[in-house]
Amino acid sequence: MSMITILSKQPPGGRCTLYIRYAEAISQHLGTDSQVKYCESEGEDGNKPPALLIGENLIEPSDGVIVSPVDLVNGLRNRVTENKLEELKQLLDTVQEQLMEEWANE
């Protein structure tokens, strides 16, 4: 499994925080490494924060704005078994819901 990289602003905003939590959940569930690279503009790979990469592959948000659990599962489809993907999708949905609840309570 490839390294998961998050390009984040410092301090992380909403999407950066969500992507960091996604990466933590994926790393724990699949036993992979993750890293956060803080930058204000383009990273060395030409991507701007917030961005989430699996290996060298940028995960594009299907809605054009925010990477969703479905986007991540699709990005991992060729690397992980179908059973693991379903478990991961449920986990990432929970991560997203929890963060949205935190934001609603602020």
N, C-alpha and C positions, 0 to 999 in steps of 0.2 A: 504494500500500500504506500502511496506517495505522501509526502509531507503536505500538510494543510497550512497555507499561509494567509494571514489576514493583513491587509494594508489598512492602517487605521490612523486617524488624526489623533493628536495628543492635546487635550484629553479626548477620549473616545466619545462620540456623540451617540445618537440612537441606533443608527444602522451599524456603526462600528461595534457597539456593544453587543448587538444582536449577532453579528458575524463572529465575534470572539466567543460568545456562548455556544453558537453552533459548532465552532471548531473544537471547543472543549468537549462537547457532547460526542462528536464524531470520534475524537481521539480516544476518549474513555471507552466508547462502545466497540470500536474496531481495533484498539491497541496501536494507534498510529501517533506520529509526532505532529505537533502543531507549533506555529510560531506567529508572533505578532510583530510586524514591522511598522514603526511609527514614522509617518512622513506627512507633510502638509500639502505637497503637490505630487507630481508623478513619482512613482517608485522607479527603481533602476530598470524594471521590466516594461516601463511605459504605462502602467496602469495607475489610476488615481484612486485614492481612498474615498469612500470605503470600497474594498474589493476583497473577494474571497477566491483563492486559487487552490486547486487540488493538483499537486505536482506543478506543472507548467501551464495547466489549463485554467483559464479564468472562467468562473461560473457566472454566466450571464443571467440577470433577473428576467424571467419570462414576461413580467409586467412592465419591464423597462425601468423599474425603480428599486425594488427590494428583492434580494435573493430569498426564495421561499424554501421550505422543506422539500417540495416537489422538485425544484431546480437542483437542489443538492443530491437528491436520490437519483435524478436523471444523470447528473455528472458522475456519479459513482457506479452506475449500472453495469459497466463492463469490468468493474474491479471487485465487486462484492456479490455474494450469493443473493438470490431473491428473498430468502428468509431473513437474512441480515438486513436487507434493504427495507423490508416491511417494518421490522423492529425499529430501525433507525428513523424511518419516517414518523412513526408514532412518538419516538423520543424527541425529535426535532419539532414536531407540532407542540409538544408540551413545553419545550424551551421557549418557543415563540409566544405561546399563550401566557406563560408566567411573566415574561418580560412586558407584554402588553398590559397585564394586570398591575405590574409595578408602576408603569407609566400612568395608568389611569388613577392610581392612588397618590400620585405626587401632587 
